[in-house]
């Protein structure tokens, strides 16, 4: 944590959000960003709501608790900067996502 107010805060690992369709096509989502942990797993996301009652506002989604367990907490705010700040406050830098790896053995 940065304790000296004269030094800039360290930048977190934000990247443009990506998608993968069922047929394997990959691409980037417009106006959406993902926060990655130290090993490259998604831990939070922000995206601009295009339409509906929240149109023009930024939705934030925290995918994991600080200790890595899945979460799914969400909300909306006025700006992208505020949405990113909320995500960064809820997901400390030391967080490593513990994502499910699928079944380890067959059901029958």
Secondary structure as GFF3:
##gff-version 3
##sequence-region A 1 108
A	DSSP	beta_strand	14	20	.	.	.	ID=ss1
A	DSSP	beta_strand	26	36	.	.	.	ID=ss2
A	DSSP	beta_strand	42	48	.	.	.	ID=ss3
A	DSSP	beta_strand	58	64	.	.	.	ID=ss4
A	DSSP	beta_strand	70	77	.	.	.	ID=ss5
A	DSSP	alpha_helix	80	90	.	.	.	ID=ss6
###
